Amino acid sequence: MKSGGHKENNMEQTIVILHANAYNFKDDSGKLLQGVSCHYLLTDDLSPQIISETEKGIKITKESLKPDKISKIEHVPGIYKATFRMQAVSNGSPRLKIDDIDFVETLFQ
């Protein structure tokens, strides 16, 4: 089956990165693990959120980014434009994953 005609469906979203930590280590089997552990909000709207009577606030998302993305994370906490791409997870269902980020502005000025 040819992949010619397949078109990437990327989505852009403004996010707030709260914490980022680069990692580089070998697991118990000796496999090298590298990346950036990133905690972020999937919004830049920090106004009070009331989802229901029993749920309030903004959920924090955690994701591992490619190792080179640490150099693009300039200010934390900060507002970034994230480009997401669709990726199949182990059970075959689709999941949005950050493909790239660009700094927009600091959160507190």
WOHU-V430933 format. One record per residue. N is the residue number from 1. RES is the residue in three letters. SS is DSSP state (H for helix, E for strand, L for the rest). PSI is psi in whole degrees, -180 to 180 (none if undefined). BURIAL is + if it has 9 or more other C-alpha atoms within 8 Angstrom, else -. Layout:
n:res:ss:psi:burial
N:RES:SS:PSI:BURIAL
N:RES:SS:PSI:BURIAL
//
This chain:
n:res:ss:psi:burial
1:MET:L:130:-
2:LYS:L:148:-
3:SER:L:7:-
4:GLY:L:140:-
5:GLY:L:-16:-
6:HIS:L:131:-
7:LYS:L:132:-
8:GLU:L:134:-
9:ASN:L:93:-
10:ASN:L:151:-
11:MET:E:138:-
12:GLU:E:141:-
13:GLN:E:140:+
14:THR:E:130:+
15:ILE:E:165:+
16:VAL:E:115:+
17:ILE:E:124:+
18:LEU:E:-31:+
19:HIS:E:142:+
20:ALA:E:138:+
21:ASN:E:117:-
22:ALA:E:143:+
23:TYR:E:151:+
24:ASN:E:99:-
25:PHE:E:168:-
26:LYS:E:137:+
27:ASP:L:-177:-
28:ASP:L:-26:-
29:SER:L:-2:-
30:GLY:L:0:-
31:LYS:L:132:-
32:LEU:E:126:-
33:LEU:E:124:+
34:GLN:E:146:+
35:GLY:E:-167:+
36:VAL:E:118:+
37:SER:E:122:+
38:CYS:E:127:+
39:HIS:E:128:+
40:TYR:E:165:+
41:LEU:E:136:+
42:LEU:L:42:+
43:THR:L:162:+
44:ASP:L:8:+
45:ASP:L:105:-
46:LEU:L:17:-
47:SER:L:156:-
48:PRO:L:136:-
49:GLN:L:124:-
50:ILE:E:107:-
51:ILE:L:-43:-
52:SER:L:-177:-
53:GLU:L:-27:-
54:THR:L:-2:-
55:GLU:L:126:-
56:LYS:E:150:+
57:GLY:L:-171:-
58:ILE:L:128:-
59:LYS:L:142:-
60:ILE:E:133:-
61:THR:E:141:-
62:LYS:E:136:-
63:GLU:E:150:-
64:SER:E:127:-
65:LEU:E:166:+
66:LYS:L:148:-
67:PRO:H:-33:+
68:ASP:H:-11:-
69:LYS:H:-19:+
70:ILE:H:-32:+
71:SER:H:-18:-
72:LYS:H:-8:+
73:ILE:L:99:+
74:GLU:L:-42:-
75:HIS:L:128:-
76:VAL:L:127:+
77:PRO:L:149:+
78:GLY:E:163:+
79:ILE:E:131:+
80:TYR:E:152:+
81:LYS:E:119:+
82:ALA:E:137:+
83:THR:E:121:+
84:PHE:E:149:+
85:ARG:E:154:+
86:MET:E:135:+
87:GLN:E:141:-
88:ALA:E:133:+
89:VAL:L:179:-
90:SER:L:-33:-
91:ASN:L:4:-
92:GLY:L:-8:-
93:SER:L:151:-
94:PRO:E:151:-
95:ARG:E:139:-
96:LEU:E:135:-
97:LYS:E:140:+
98:ILE:E:127:+
99:ASP:E:-36:+
100:ASP:E:157:-
101:ILE:E:150:+
102:ASP:E:132:+
103:PHE:E:137:+
104:VAL:E:-59:-
105:GLU:E:165:-
106:THR:E:155:+
107:LEU:L:-42:+
108:PHE:L:126:-
109:GLN:L:none:-
//
